[in-house]
Amino acid sequence: MNRDQVSSSNLASVGYDAQTQTLEIEFLNGSIYQYFNVPEGIYSGLMSASSHGRYFDSYIKKGGFAYKRIR
């Protein structure tokens, strides 16, 4: 999955597959996680948020999405 770089103190890059509703996030520490069944609106909100890290924490991490660490 292609990811776009983001300016964040915690996140390095973000990718999204609309067909599978999979959100992929690379953190600055090098780990990569995939979050499943994420609506496109959540991805859009993350990418347009003034603070990507705060949005991630509030709407994705605390949003209850199933996830898997892939690196």
C-alpha positions in Angstrom: 0.0 0.0 0.0 1.3 3.5 -0.9 1.5 5.8 2.1 1.7 9.6 2.1 4.2 11.4 4.4 2.5 13.4 7.2 4.0 16.1 9.4 3.5 14.8 13.0 5.4 14.2 16.2 4.2 10.6 16.2 3.1 9.5 12.7 5.4 9.2 9.7 3.1 8.2 6.9 -0.5 7.2 6.2 -2.1 5.0 3.5 -5.7 3.9 2.8 -7.3 1.3 0.6 -10.9 2.3 0.0 -11.9 -1.1 -1.4 -10.9 -3.0 1.8 -11.3 0.0 4.1 -7.8 -0.6 5.5 -5.9 2.2 7.0 -2.1 1.8 7.2 -0.1 3.9 9.5 3.7 4.1 9.9 4.9 5.6 13.1 8.1 7.5 13.6 9.6 4.6 15.6 9.4 2.4 12.4 6.4 0.3 13.4 3.5 -0.1 10.9 0.0 -1.0 11.8 -3.1 -1.8 9.7 -6.5 -0.8 11.0 -9.6 -2.6 9.5 -13.1 -1.5 8.4 -12.2 2.2 8.7 -14.7 4.4 6.9 -13.2 6.7 4.3 -14.5 9.7 6.2 -12.2 8.8 9.1 -9.2 8.6 6.8 -10.2 12.0 5.2 -10.5 13.5 8.7 -7.1 12.2 9.7 -5.4 13.6 6.6 -7.1 17.0 7.0 -6.7 17.3 10.8 -4.5 20.1 12.1 -2.9 17.5 14.4 -2.7 14.0 12.8 -1.5 12.5 16.1 -4.4 13.9 18.2 -6.9 12.8 15.5 -5.4 9.4 15.4 -5.6 9.0 19.2 -9.2 10.3 19.4 -10.8 8.6 16.4 -8.7 5.6 15.4 -6.9 4.3 18.5 -9.8 5.0 20.8 -12.3 4.2 18.0 -12.2 0.4 18.6 -11.0 -0.6 15.1 -9.4 -4.0 14.8 -5.8 -3.8 13.9 -2.6 -5.8 13.2 1.0 -4.8 13.5 2.8 -5.7 10.3 6.2 -4.3 11.2 
